[in-house]
Amino acid sequence: MHSVSLFGCLCLSLSLTLSSASPQLNLPTPQPEVFYNGYTPNVATTPAQLRADRDRDQRYGPPYSDAGGGGNTDDGLDDFRLNAQQRYVEFQRITAEQSKRINKDLIFDRRLYRQLMLQSEVGPNALPLDVLDRYNRLLNEMLFLYNSAGICAYQQPFQCDLHYIPQLKDIMAKSRDWDELQHTWVEYHRKAGRGMRDSYEQLIDVMQEVAYVNNVTNGGEYWYLAYESGNFRQDMDIVWEQIRPLYEGLHAYVRRKLRDYYGPDRINRIAPIPSHILGNMYGQSWSNVLDILIPYPGRKLIDVTPRMVEQGYTPQLMFQLAEEFFTSINMSAVGPEFYRNSIFEQPLDRRVLCEPSAWDFCNRHDFRVKICTDINQRSLISVHHEMAHIQYFLQYRHLPKIFRNGANPAFHQAVGDAIGLSVSTPRHLQTLGLLQRSLDESSYDINYLFTMAIDKVAFLPFALSLDNWRYDVFSGNANKRTMNCHYWNLREKYSGIKPPVLRSEKDFDPGAKYHIPANIPYIKTLMSKGASQPWQEVLEETLREGRLDGTALREYFAPLEEWLRQENLRTNEYVGWNYDGDYCKRSIETAGLQIFGGYYNGATGQKSAPYLYPLIILIYLYFSLRLL
């Protein structure tokens, strides 16, 4: 999953430097508006100037990228990016200060008013320079600890150079040894999380200052500010209540299959699931243990890779098919410039960091992707996902720069993921001539929906827990002294997941997830609106649904939900989970005690009360209707 790049860059500076400063990229130079270093921009300071800006690009702005902040641009650009970021911060501060001087009573045009408000909100960049420097240093310190965290291999104390990528991620995905998985989980969380706890406590204080300079009550309210809802957390909990029955049925089935595999002495039939045996360091996706969980083991999963190879697919052909997908529903062609400027596969003469990413170079015509495409089904879906970002850029390119973004921080990814769902369906793969359906369609469909659910549905409560935890610590609802235990309370409440061993406040387990030290949010015609309207209005106009609603997701997975209900009844499986012991204590002395299904005390059960996957499903249904 991708997010907005952390590093904002000046359009001209980036374009002038890409070819010369980074031979690894070697991309053609775009031609945005001219900007001279040291020039003070003529920022709109009256309603008339704001109105004129609707028809004129702003001179500054970072290329929008759906790439994450780590490793999506090449190492040779580090100094350039930092310099560009400083210049962009300076521009944002000037823009915000001048925008705040405008008399809002003189503005009656809603779009102009929204343009002014967006120009006034610059997040941490509004901090005094010394505090901003402290904020950035804290993030850099935590990211350094995260990136450098290494552990010793299980029962191999002299092999101590294992890092999350690639070794530990691979172990968590492929090992079925309970003790090895527990060792890997415990040691990585110790190395990646504990050392940054003091820095994160300082960050919590700085976030209060970020809230203050952005005219928000506290850091928690600031965290959800971009979603333009005074009750966003409550809205998410309402949607989660709609989705929870589906998740609980899935959770119960998965717990039984894991109990059958590892034994009832390690997994209690009514307790939360230990997080280290789910195939992922964070328990956020369960796809890697599909071999244990799959409903119909004798039925092959959909994999069109052999047919793609047989039919001579190439990276360019895959992008052309993605372009045809969008033009077939009356969206825009990308044009020859896109194919000339993009990187579709690893160059033969050099090596580039090739995490899939899509780029908007701010000039309304230069849009690119960088992806090392393999000829397989996974890459086919990724290609469509990245082309969805490009299509989004194309649809809102007519807007002022301040509006050229998603309607909220999750919209870009929601659109990309919705397209991924659309093109991965058996029906669409049939239209491409890549799939011939089996006569036994029900087992095929259940396996397909199940593989989607253990990735998409399982992710929802994890994301909700993580961002609600940040809301609580930034708002003061959770005390810094008990924030690690609060994290596990939320994981148990929403996910029915517990740590493999007892945790304490010496630990800082959220810090083992990249988005915490990087301070990146995790929750994130339809596309032509950009950020020019609140996302609720965009949904209402496009989908006739002005709020998030979990029923669309339930409808999508309805056949699987019914199958899970019948299967859990057949095996008399307990649906839900009961709190079965202490998962975290403040006392350091109790840390390290092992939990096998948890039999510490008989505390009363608690569960329940997601992220924007309901939005993804709504958009998916929208595209599906257009394909009919």
C-alpha positions as CSV (number, residue, x, y, z in Angstrom):
1,M,0.0,0.0,0.0
2,H,1.3,3.4,-0.9
3,S,0.9,6.9,0.6
4,V,1.8,10.5,-0.3
5,S,5.5,11.0,-0.4
6,L,7.0,12.7,2.6
7,F,9.4,14.8,0.6
8,G,7.8,17.8,-1.2
9,C,9.9,19.0,-4.1
10,L,9.8,22.1,-6.3
11,C,8.6,21.1,-9.8
12,L,11.2,23.0,-11.7
13,S,14.0,22.0,-9.4
14,L,13.1,18.3,-9.7
15,S,12.8,18.5,-13.5
16,L,16.1,20.2,-13.9
17,T,17.9,17.8,-11.7
18,L,16.4,14.4,-12.6
19,S,18.6,13.8,-15.7
20,S,21.9,15.4,-14.4
21,A,21.9,14.6,-10.7
22,S,20.5,11.0,-10.9
23,P,21.9,8.9,-13.7
24,Q,19.9,6.0,-12.3
25,L,16.6,7.7,-13.3
26,N,17.5,9.2,-16.6
27,L,14.0,10.4,-17.3
28,P,13.2,13.1,-19.9
29,T,12.9,16.6,-18.4
30,P,9.4,18.1,-18.0
31,Q,8.7,21.8,-18.8
32,P,6.8,23.4,-15.9
33,E,6.6,27.1,-15.3
34,V,9.9,28.9,-14.6
35,F,10.9,29.6,-11.0
36,Y,14.0,31.5,-9.9
37,N,15.6,30.7,-6.6
38,G,14.9,33.4,-4.0
39,Y,11.8,34.7,-5.8
40,T,9.0,35.6,-3.5
41,P,5.7,34.3,-5.1
42,N,2.9,36.6,-5.7
43,V,0.4,34.7,-3.6
44,A,-3.2,35.5,-3.9
45,T,-4.2,37.9,-1.2
46,T,-7.6,39.1,-2.3
47,P,-10.7,37.3,-3.6
48,A,-10.0,38.6,-7.1
49,Q,-6.5,37.1,-7.1
50,L,-7.8,33.9,-5.7
51,R,-10.4,33.7,-8.6
52,A,-7.6,34.4,-11.1
53,D,-5.6,31.5,-9.6
54,R,-8.3,29.1,-10.7
55,D,-7.1,29.6,-14.3
56,R,-3.4,29.8,-13.6
57,D,-1.0,27.2,-12.1
58,Q,0.7,28.1,-8.9
59,R,4.5,28.3,-9.4
60,Y,5.4,25.9,-6.6
61,G,4.3,22.5,-5.7
62,P,5.6,19.0,-5.1
63,P,5.1,16.3,-7.7
64,Y,2.3,14.2,-6.3
65,S,3.4,10.6,-5.9
66,D,1.6,7.6,-4.6
67,A,5.0,6.3,-3.5
68,G,5.8,6.0,0.2
69,G,8.5,8.0,1.8
70,G,11.0,5.2,2.0
71,G,13.0,4.1,-1.0
72,N,10.9,5.3,-3.9
73,T,13.3,7.8,-5.3
74,D,17.0,7.1,-5.9
75,D,19.8,7.6,-3.4
76,G,21.5,10.2,-5.5
77,L,18.6,12.6,-5.0
78,D,18.8,12.8,-1.2
79,D,20.6,16.2,-1.0
80,F,18.5,17.6,-3.7
81,R,15.3,16.5,-2.1
82,L,16.2,18.0,1.3
83,N,17.1,21.3,-0.4
84,A,13.9,21.3,-2.4
85,Q,11.9,20.4,0.7
86,Q,13.3,23.4,2.5
87,R,12.4,25.7,-0.3
88,Y,8.9,24.3,-0.6
89,V,8.4,24.7,3.2
90,E,9.4,28.3,2.9
91,F,6.9,28.8,0.1
92,Q,4.1,27.1,2.0
93,R,4.8,29.3,5.0
94,I,4.6,32.5,2.9
95,T,1.4,31.2,1.2
96,A,-0.2,30.4,4.5
97,E,0.7,33.7,6.2
98,Q,-0.6,35.8,3.2
99,S,-3.7,33.6,2.9
100,K,-4.6,34.2,6.6
101,R,-4.6,38.0,6.0
102,I,-7.6,37.8,3.6
103,N,-10.9,38.9,5.0
104,K,-13.0,35.8,4.7
105,D,-16.2,37.8,5.0
106,L,-15.5,39.1,1.4
107,I,-15.6,35.6,-0.1
108,F,-18.9,34.1,-1.0
109,D,-17.8,31.6,-3.6
110,R,-17.5,28.2,-1.9
111,R,-14.6,27.0,-4.1
112,L,-12.7,30.2,-3.5
113,Y,-13.2,29.9,0.2
114,R,-12.0,26.3,0.1
115,Q,-9.0,27.3,-1.9
116,L,-8.1,29.9,0.7
117,M,-8.6,27.5,3.6
118,L,-6.4,24.8,2.0
119,Q,-3.7,27.4,1.3
120,S,-3.8,28.3,5.0
121,E,-3.3,24.8,6.3
122,V,0.3,23.7,6.1
123,G,0.6,21.2,9.0
124,P,3.9,21.0,10.7
125,N,5.4,23.5,8.3
126,A,3.5,26.2,10.2
127,L,5.7,25.6,13.3
128,P,8.3,28.1,14.3
129,L,11.6,27.2,12.6
130,D,13.3,25.9,15.7
131,V,10.3,23.6,16.6
132,L,10.0,22.5,13.0
133,D,13.7,21.5,13.1
134,R,13.0,19.5,16.3
135,Y,10.0,17.8,14.7
136,N,12.1,16.7,11.7
137,R,15.0,15.6,13.8
138,L,12.7,13.4,15.9
139,L,11.3,11.8,12.8
140,N,14.8,11.3,11.4
141,E,16.0,9.7,14.6
142,M,13.1,7.3,14.8
143,L,13.3,6.3,11.1
144,F,17.0,5.7,11.6
145,L,16.2,3.3,14.4
146,Y,13.5,1.6,12.4
147,N,15.7,1.2,9.3
148,S,18.7,-0.1,11.2
149,A,16.9,-2.6,13.4
150,G,18.5,-6.0,13.0
151,I,18.2,-9.2,15.1
152,C,19.9,-12.5,15.5
153,A,18.5,-15.6,13.8
154,Y,16.6,-18.1,15.9
155,Q,19.1,-20.5,17.7
156,Q,21.9,-18.9,15.7
157,P,23.4,-16.2,18.1
158,F,26.3,-15.3,15.8
159,Q,24.1,-14.6,12.7
160,C,22.9,-11.1,13.8
161,D,22.3,-9.2,10.6
162,L,18.7,-10.0,9.9
163,H,16.6,-7.0,8.9
164,Y,12.8,-6.7,8.3
165,I,13.3,-6.5,4.6
166,P,14.0,-9.1,3.3
167,Q,14.9,-11.7,5.9
168,L,12.4,-11.1,8.7
169,K,9.4,-10.4,6.5
170,D,10.2,-13.7,4.7
171,I,10.5,-15.7,7.9
172,M,7.2,-14.4,9.2
173,A,5.6,-15.3,5.9
174,K,7.0,-18.8,5.4
175,S,8.0,-20.3,8.7
176,R,5.5,-22.6,10.5
177,D,7.7,-23.0,13.5
178,W,5.9,-21.4,16.5
179,D,9.1,-20.8,18.5
180,E,11.0,-19.3,15.5
181,L,8.1,-17.0,14.7
182,Q,7.8,-15.9,18.4
183,H,11.6,-15.3,18.6
184,T,11.5,-13.2,15.4
185,W,8.5,-11.2,16.5
186,V,9.8,-10.5,20.0
187,E,13.3,-9.6,19.0
188,Y,12.2,-7.3,16.1
189,H,9.8,-5.4,18.2
190,R,12.5,-5.0,20.9
191,K,15.0,-3.7,18.4
192,A,12.7,-1.6,16.2
193,G,10.4,-0.2,18.9
194,R,11.9,0.2,22.3
195,G,14.7,2.6,21.3
196,M,12.4,5.2,19.8
197,R,9.9,5.4,22.7
198,D,11.5,8.5,24.3
199,S,11.6,10.3,20.9
200,Y,7.9,9.4,20.3
201,E,6.9,10.8,23.6
202,Q,8.6,14.1,22.6
203,L,6.8,13.9,19.3
204,I,3.5,13.7,21.1
205,D,4.3,17.1,22.7
206,V,5.3,18.6,19.4
207,M,2.1,17.5,17.8
208,Q,0.2,19.6,20.3
209,E,2.1,22.6,18.9
210,V,1.3,21.5,15.4
211,A,-2.4,21.5,16.4
212,Y,-2.1,25.0,18.0
213,V,-0.5,26.6,14.9
214,N,-3.1,25.1,12.7
215,N,-6.0,26.4,14.9
216,V,-7.0,22.9,16.2
217,T,-7.7,21.9,19.8
218,N,-5.2,19.1,20.1
219,G,-3.0,16.7,18.2
220,G,-5.7,14.1,18.0
221,E,-8.1,16.5,16.3
222,Y,-5.3,17.6,13.9
223,W,-4.7,13.9,13.0
224,Y,-8.1,13.6,11.5
225,L,-8.3,17.2,10.2
226,A,-7.9,16.3,6.5
227,Y,-11.1,14.2,6.7
228,E,-13.2,17.3,7.3
229,S,-15.5,15.6,9.8
230,G,-16.0,16.7,13.3
231,N,-16.9,13.1,14.2
232,F,-14.5,11.1,12.0
233,R,-13.6,8.6,14.7
234,Q,-17.2,8.0,15.6
235,D,-18.0,7.7,11.9
236,M,-15.4,5.0,11.5
237,D,-16.7,3.1,14.6
238,I,-20.2,3.1,13.1
239,V,-18.9,1.7,9.8
240,W,-16.9,-0.9,11.7
241,E,-20.0,-2.0,13.6
242,Q,-21.6,-2.7,10.2
243,I,-18.6,-4.7,9.0
244,R,-17.8,-6.5,12.3
245,P,-20.1,-9.5,11.8
246,L,-18.2,-10.4,8.6
247,Y,-14.8,-10.0,10.3
248,E,-15.8,-12.0,13.4
249,G,-17.0,-14.9,11.2
250,L,-13.7,-14.8,9.3
251,H,-11.7,-14.5,12.6
252,A,-13.5,-17.5,14.1
253,Y,-12.8,-19.7,11.0
254,V,-9.1,-18.6,10.9
255,R,-8.6,-19.3,14.6
256,R,-10.0,-22.8,14.2
257,K,-7.7,-23.6,11.3
258,L,-4.7,-22.3,13.2
259,R,-5.8,-24.2,16.3
260,D,-6.0,-27.4,14.3
261,Y,-2.5,-26.7,12.9
262,Y,-0.7,-25.6,16.1
263,G,-2.8,-27.4,18.7
264,P,-5.4,-26.4,21.4
265,D,-2.6,-26.1,24.0
266,R,-1.4,-23.0,22.2
267,I,-4.6,-21.5,20.8
268,N,-7.7,-21.1,23.0
269,R,-10.9,-21.6,21.0
270,I,-12.6,-18.5,22.5
271,A,-9.5,-16.2,22.9
272,P,-7.8,-13.6,20.6
273,I,-5.3,-15.0,18.1
274,P,-1.6,-14.6,18.9
275,S,-0.3,-12.1,16.4
276,H,2.9,-13.9,15.4
277,I,1.4,-16.9,13.6
278,L,-0.7,-14.9,11.0
279,G,2.0,-14.7,8.3
280,N,2.8,-11.0,8.9
281,M,4.9,-9.1,11.4
282,Y,1.9,-7.0,12.4
283,G,-1.0,-9.4,11.8
284,Q,-2.4,-6.9,9.3
285,S,-2.8,-9.4,6.5
286,W,-3.2,-13.2,6.7
287,S,-2.5,-14.0,3.0
288,N,0.8,-15.7,3.7
289,V,-0.8,-18.5,5.8
290,L,-3.3,-19.3,3.0
291,D,-1.9,-22.8,2.8
292,I,-3.3,-23.5,6.3
293,L,-6.5,-21.6,5.9
294,I,-7.8,-22.1,2.4
295,P,-11.5,-23.3,2.3
296,Y,-11.1,-25.8,-0.6
297,P,-7.5,-27.0,-0.8
298,G,-8.2,-29.2,-3.8
299,R,-9.4,-26.3,-5.9
300,K,-6.7,-24.3,-7.7
301,L,-6.7,-20.5,-7.0
302,I,-7.0,-18.2,-9.9
303,D,-3.5,-17.6,-11.5
304,V,-3.4,-16.3,-15.0
305,T,0.4,-16.0,-15.1
306,P,1.0,-19.1,-17.3
307,R,-1.6,-17.8,-19.9
308,M,0.1,-14.3,-19.8
309,V,3.5,-15.9,-20.6
310,E,1.9,-18.1,-23.2
311,Q,0.3,-15.2,-25.0
312,G,3.4,-13.1,-25.1
313,Y,2.5,-10.4,-22.6
314,T,5.1,-7.6,-22.2
315,P,5.2,-4.7,-19.7
316,Q,4.1,-2.2,-22.4
317,L,1.2,-4.4,-23.4
318,M,0.1,-4.6,-19.8
319,F,0.0,-0.8,-19.6
320,Q,-1.8,-0.6,-22.9
321,L,-4.5,-3.0,-21.6
322,A,-4.8,-0.9,-18.5
323,E,-5.3,2.2,-20.7
324,E,-7.9,0.4,-22.7
325,F,-9.7,-0.5,-19.5
326,F,-10.1,3.2,-18.6
327,T,-10.9,4.4,-22.1
328,S,-13.6,1.7,-22.3
329,I,-15.5,3.5,-19.5
330,N,-15.1,6.9,-21.2
331,M,-12.0,8.1,-19.3
332,S,-8.9,9.7,-20.8
333,A,-6.1,8.1,-22.9
334,V,-2.6,8.7,-21.4
335,G,-0.9,9.7,-24.6
336,P,2.5,9.0,-26.1
337,E,4.4,11.2,-23.6
338,F,3.5,8.8,-20.8
339,Y,5.0,5.9,-22.6
340,R,8.1,7.8,-23.5
341,N,8.8,9.1,-20.0
342,S,7.8,6.2,-17.7
343,I,9.9,3.3,-16.5
344,F,8.1,0.0,-16.9
345,E,10.9,-2.5,-16.2
346,Q,14.4,-2.6,-14.7
347,P,16.9,-0.9,-17.0
348,L,19.6,-3.2,-18.3
349,D,22.4,-0.6,-17.9
350,R,21.8,0.4,-14.3
351,R,19.7,-0.5,-11.2
352,V,16.9,1.7,-9.9
353,L,14.8,1.4,-6.8
354,C,11.6,0.3,-8.4
355,E,8.8,0.3,-5.8
356,P,5.6,0.9,-7.9
357,S,4.8,4.6,-7.9
358,A,2.9,7.1,-10.0
359,W,4.0,10.7,-10.5
360,D,2.3,14.0,-11.3
361,F,4.9,16.6,-12.4
362,C,2.6,19.6,-11.7
363,N,2.4,20.9,-15.3
364,R,-0.9,19.2,-16.4
365,H,0.6,17.0,-19.1
366,D,3.6,15.1,-17.6
367,F,2.4,12.0,-15.7
368,R,4.6,8.9,-15.2
369,V,5.0,5.6,-13.5
370,K,8.0,3.8,-12.2
371,I,7.5,0.1,-11.7
372,C,9.6,-3.0,-12.5
373,T,6.9,-5.0,-14.2
374,D,7.0,-8.8,-14.0
375,I,4.9,-10.9,-16.4
376,N,2.5,-12.3,-13.8
377,Q,-1.0,-11.8,-12.4
378,R,0.2,-9.7,-9.4
379,S,2.0,-7.2,-11.7
380,L,-1.1,-7.1,-14.0
381,I,-3.1,-5.8,-11.0
382,S,-0.4,-3.5,-9.9
383,V,-0.2,-2.0,-13.4
384,H,-3.9,-1.2,-13.3
385,H,-3.5,0.2,-9.7
386,E,-0.8,2.6,-10.8
387,M,-2.7,3.6,-14.0
388,A,-5.7,4.5,-11.7
389,H,-3.4,7.1,-10.1
390,I,-2.5,8.4,-13.5
391,Q,-6.1,8.6,-14.4
392,Y,-6.8,10.5,-11.3
393,F,-4.1,13.0,-12.2
394,L,-5.6,13.4,-15.7
395,Q,-9.1,13.9,-14.4
396,Y,-8.3,16.8,-12.0
397,R,-5.5,18.4,-14.0
398,H,-7.7,21.3,-15.0
399,L,-8.0,22.4,-11.4
400,P,-5.7,24.9,-9.5
401,K,-2.7,23.3,-8.0
402,I,-4.1,23.5,-4.5
403,F,-7.0,21.2,-5.6
404,R,-4.9,18.7,-7.5
405,N,-5.1,15.9,-4.9
406,G,-7.5,13.3,-3.6
407,A,-10.7,14.5,-2.0
408,N,-9.2,13.2,1.2
409,P,-6.0,11.4,2.1
410,A,-7.5,8.0,1.3
411,F,-9.1,8.7,-2.0
412,H,-6.1,8.1,-4.3
413,Q,-5.5,4.7,-2.7
414,A,-9.2,3.9,-2.6
415,V,-9.5,4.4,-6.3
416,G,-6.4,2.4,-7.0
417,D,-7.5,-0.5,-4.8
418,A,-11.0,-0.4,-6.3
419,I,-9.6,-0.8,-9.8
420,G,-7.4,-3.7,-8.5
421,L,-10.6,-5.4,-7.3
422,S,-12.3,-4.8,-10.6
423,V,-9.6,-6.2,-12.8
424,S,-8.9,-9.2,-10.6
425,T,-12.4,-10.7,-10.8
426,P,-12.8,-13.9,-12.8
427,R,-15.2,-12.1,-15.2
428,H,-12.7,-9.5,-16.2
429,L,-9.9,-12.0,-16.6
430,Q,-12.2,-13.9,-18.9
431,T,-12.8,-10.9,-21.0
432,L,-9.0,-10.7,-21.5
433,G,-8.9,-14.3,-22.6
434,L,-6.8,-15.3,-19.6
435,L,-9.2,-17.5,-17.8
436,Q,-11.5,-20.4,-18.5
437,R,-13.9,-21.1,-15.6
438,S,-14.2,-24.4,-13.9
439,L,-17.5,-26.2,-13.8
440,D,-17.5,-26.0,-10.0
441,E,-17.9,-22.3,-9.7
442,S,-19.0,-22.1,-6.1
443,S,-15.7,-23.5,-4.6
444,Y,-13.8,-21.3,-7.1
445,D,-15.7,-18.2,-5.9
446,I,-15.3,-19.0,-2.2
447,N,-11.6,-19.5,-2.5
448,Y,-11.3,-16.2,-4.5
449,L,-13.4,-14.2,-2.0
450,F,-11.5,-15.8,0.9
451,T,-8.1,-14.8,-0.5
452,M,-9.5,-11.2,-0.8
453,A,-10.9,-11.2,2.7
454,I,-7.8,-12.4,4.6
455,D,-6.0,-9.5,3.0
456,K,-8.6,-6.7,2.7
457,V,-11.0,-7.4,5.5
458,A,-8.3,-8.5,8.0
459,F,-6.6,-5.2,7.4
460,L,-9.5,-3.1,8.5
461,P,-9.3,-3.5,12.3
462,F,-5.5,-3.2,12.2
463,A,-5.6,0.2,10.5
464,L,-8.5,1.4,12.7
465,S,-6.5,0.4,15.8
466,L,-3.3,2.1,14.7
467,D,-4.9,5.4,13.8
468,N,-7.2,5.4,16.8
469,W,-4.2,4.8,19.0
470,R,-2.5,7.8,17.5
471,Y,-5.6,9.9,18.0
472,D,-5.7,8.9,21.6
473,V,-2.1,9.6,22.4
474,F,-2.0,12.9,20.4
475,S,-5.3,14.1,22.0
476,G,-4.3,13.1,25.6
477,N,-7.0,10.5,25.9
478,A,-4.2,7.9,26.5
479,N,-1.4,8.6,28.9
480,K,2.1,8.5,27.5
481,R,3.1,6.2,30.5
482,T,0.6,3.6,29.4
483,M,0.5,4.0,25.6
484,N,2.0,0.6,24.8
485,C,-0.7,-1.2,26.8
486,H,-3.3,1.0,25.3
487,Y,-2.2,-0.1,21.8
488,W,-2.7,-3.7,22.7
489,N,-6.1,-3.0,24.3
490,L,-7.2,-1.5,20.9
491,R,-5.7,-4.5,19.0
492,E,-7.7,-6.9,21.2
493,K,-10.8,-4.8,21.0
494,Y,-11.0,-4.3,17.2
495,S,-8.9,-7.3,15.8
496,G,-9.2,-10.1,18.4
497,I,-5.4,-10.2,18.2
498,K,-3.0,-10.4,21.2
499,P,0.9,-10.4,21.5
500,P,2.7,-13.7,21.6
501,V,4.3,-12.8,25.0
502,L,3.3,-10.4,27.8
503,R,4.3,-6.8,27.0
504,S,5.2,-3.9,29.3
505,E,5.6,-0.1,29.1
506,K,9.3,-0.7,28.6
507,D,8.2,-1.8,25.1
508,F,7.0,0.4,22.3
509,D,5.4,-2.1,19.9
510,P,3.6,0.5,17.6
511,G,7.1,1.8,16.7
512,A,7.9,-1.4,14.8
513,K,5.4,-0.3,12.1
514,Y,6.9,2.2,9.6
515,H,4.0,4.6,9.6
516,I,4.5,5.4,13.3
517,P,8.1,6.7,13.2
518,A,7.4,8.3,9.8
519,N,4.2,9.9,11.3
520,I,2.1,9.0,8.3
521,P,-1.6,8.5,8.6
522,Y,-2.8,4.9,7.9
523,I,-6.5,5.3,7.2
524,K,-6.6,6.9,3.5
525,T,-17.4,12.6,-11.7
526,L,-15.6,10.9,-8.9
527,M,-12.0,11.8,-9.8
528,S,-12.4,15.1,-11.7
529,K,-13.3,16.9,-8.4
530,G,-9.8,16.5,-7.0
531,A,-9.7,18.2,-3.6
532,S,-12.0,21.0,-4.7
533,Q,-14.9,19.7,-2.6
534,P,-15.2,17.9,0.7
535,W,-15.1,14.1,0.0
536,Q,-18.6,13.6,1.4
537,E,-19.9,15.9,-1.4
538,V,-17.9,14.0,-4.0
539,L,-19.4,10.7,-2.9
540,E,-22.9,12.1,-2.8
541,E,-22.7,13.6,-6.3
542,T,-21.0,10.6,-7.9
543,L,-22.3,7.5,-6.0
544,R,-25.5,9.0,-4.4
545,E,-24.0,8.1,-1.0
546,G,-22.7,11.0,1.1
547,R,-21.2,9.0,3.9
548,L,-19.1,5.9,4.5
549,D,-21.3,2.8,4.7
550,G,-20.1,-0.8,5.4
551,T,-23.1,-2.5,3.7
552,A,-21.4,-2.3,0.3
553,L,-18.5,-4.4,1.6
554,R,-20.8,-6.8,3.2
555,E,-22.7,-7.3,-0.1
556,Y,-19.4,-7.9,-2.0
557,F,-18.4,-10.6,0.5
558,A,-22.0,-12.0,1.1
559,P,-21.4,-15.4,-0.5
560,L,-18.2,-15.9,1.7
561,E,-20.0,-14.6,4.8
562,E,-22.8,-17.1,4.4
563,W,-20.2,-19.9,3.8
564,L,-18.3,-18.9,6.9
565,R,-21.6,-18.8,8.9
566,Q,-22.4,-22.3,7.8
567,E,-18.9,-23.6,8.4
568,N,-18.7,-22.1,11.9
569,L,-22.1,-23.7,12.8
570,R,-20.9,-27.0,11.4
571,T,-17.8,-27.1,13.6
572,N,-19.6,-25.4,16.6
573,E,-17.0,-22.7,16.5
574,Y,-17.2,-19.7,19.0
575,V,-17.7,-16.5,17.0
576,G,-16.0,-13.5,18.6
577,W,-13.4,-13.6,21.4
578,N,-13.1,-13.1,25.1
579,Y,-10.4,-11.3,26.9
580,D,-8.4,-14.1,28.4
581,G,-5.6,-12.5,30.4
582,D,-3.1,-9.6,30.7
583,Y,-1.5,-8.8,27.4
584,C,0.5,-5.8,28.7
585,K,1.5,-4.5,32.2
586,R,3.3,-1.4,33.2
587,S,5.7,-3.4,35.4
588,I,9.0,-4.2,33.5
589,E,9.5,-7.3,35.7
590,T,6.5,-9.0,34.2
591,A,7.6,-8.6,30.6
592,G,8.6,-11.7,28.8
593,L,6.1,-14.1,30.3
594,Q,4.7,-16.3,27.6
595,I,1.1,-16.4,26.6
596,F,-0.3,-19.6,25.2
597,G,-3.9,-18.9,24.8
598,G,-3.8,-16.9,27.9
599,Y,-5.1,-18.2,31.3
600,Y,-4.1,-15.3,33.6
601,N,-7.5,-14.3,34.9
602,G,-11.2,-14.4,34.2
603,A,-11.7,-10.8,33.2
604,T,-15.0,-10.0,31.5
605,G,-15.0,-10.2,27.7
606,Q,-14.8,-7.1,25.6
607,K,-14.7,-6.6,21.8
608,S,-16.0,-4.6,18.9
609,A,-16.8,-1.1,17.9
610,P,-12.2,0.7,9.9
611,Y,-10.6,2.5,7.6
612,L,-11.8,3.5,4.2
613,Y,-12.3,0.1,2.6
614,P,-16.0,0.7,2.5
615,L,-15.0,3.6,0.2
616,I,-13.0,1.2,-1.9
617,I,-16.0,-1.1,-2.3
618,L,-18.3,1.8,-3.1
619,I,-15.9,2.9,-5.9
620,Y,-15.5,-0.6,-7.0
621,L,-19.2,-1.0,-7.4
622,Y,-19.3,2.3,-9.4
623,F,-16.7,1.0,-11.9
624,S,-18.4,-2.3,-12.1
625,L,-21.7,-0.7,-13.1
626,R,-19.9,1.3,-15.8
627,L,-18.4,-1.9,-17.2
628,L,-21.9,-3.5,-17.6
